[in-house]
Amino acid sequence: MANDGRFPCDLAVFADTGEEPAAVYRHLDWLRSLGTPPILIRSAGRLGDDLIRGCGPTRRFVSIPAFTLGEAGRVGRIPRQCTRTYKIDVVERAIRRDLLGLAPGRRCPPGVRVVQYFGISTDEAGRAARARKRFAEKQWTVPAYPLLDLGWTRRDCLTWLADRVPHPVPRSACVFCPFHDNAAWRDLRTVDPDGWARAVAIDEALRADGSACRRGFRQPLYLHRSCQPLAEIAFDALAPEPLDPMAGECHGMCGV
Ligand code: SF4
């Protein structure tokens, strides 16, 4: 839509976790081939590798919203830090350094305002409320929601894209994101064998001796809400989940 001139846009930023499905990277190449707006690719590292090996001398890691299996079979979920570190901070750093040319630690000059667009549709308006809250205390940047302004649902977006993009537009999320619903896991296994293999490897690494991401957790971690190893789940035999507009999404800021 920015390329069509529907709203002004100086720069797009792709915060790359290094873990997107192959179809997302192909789509990104296609978007970049359009020429405008320029798309910067920036990254805080490869998220899955950092989960396994950790970063820096302390082997620090950033948690994903994995499931835990506690006493008496109680399923829990650990806090998510990945969106902040691998997406929000990456985008904000790109704005400050690449768009505004600010050195680390320097303040945005008075009077400068950066508009950040969020592609949130009317069926996920709760995400907009969370983003607005996050922006409330920032002076230098304001959020905008062109799809909400148009009153578009996800289906409206898909219709609009189908007329303009020569391939199905994939969802952006890490291949091993624990927010996937069963349909997303099944699709990944069917259409992206490398992505599926990566998800299975990360699922196993969550419970492997020596993985950085095991530190501090007594209970085993899993990618799937059933707390079974991903490779052992018979997805074809699972009943469809109840319709949930947020299913399969990393709500919050993932997907910007
Ligand atoms: S897609 Fe999922 S795992 Fe990846 S950064 Fe977002 S919440 Fe974390």
Residues whose N, C-alpha, C, O or C-beta is under 5 A from the ligand:
A	BS01	SF4	I64 C82 T83 A173 C174 C177 P178 C250 C254
